[in-house]
Amino acid sequence: MLFPTVTFAVFFVVVAPASWLVSRRPRVRQAVLVAAGGVFYAHWDAGFLGLVAATILLAHLGGRAVAATADRPRLQRAVLAIGVSVHLAILGWFKYYGFFVTELTRLLDEVGVSVDPPLVDVVVPLGISFFTFQAIGYLVEVRREVLAPGSLLEVATWISFFPTITSGPITRASELFPQLRRPPDR
């Protein structure tokens, strides 16, 4: 769904009042925003909602693991490195698989090794870089103790936040979580 369209205008006319009506109940408002983010993203391709959900779950579990190992710095660094690596591996698969296979095949041909690896046509999900780097940023913020790990609903709200999920900007969880946790001033 593109912002300057009638479809988005209708979407926004529904979401903004719905969010406002439940604004005194932060968890309900978060659920409304997660649903709105899902609808917004699904309008482009519902098939990748599982990827967004996996990114949210990995970020949430990774944040919990990073926080749980705070009293063991070496282990915490290893947990953080694993979390970041998993997110980057997913991003790498979608964005760079074709490039790596093509270049590896070319390099092996140059040294006389002929291979014919399967080339899969990978579709790059909309906004994958943005929500991947947000997830990584969340792990780093938890590691630096800028932020305590959020609930699964808070992480989901932040990563799937429809104004930023497809094109950024990359935001900090420490900026949005406090706003999610309290009712807005009226």
Helices and strands as residue ranges (DSSP letters): H 6-21, H 26-45, G 46-48, H 49-68, H 73-110, H 128-143, H 152-159, H 173-181
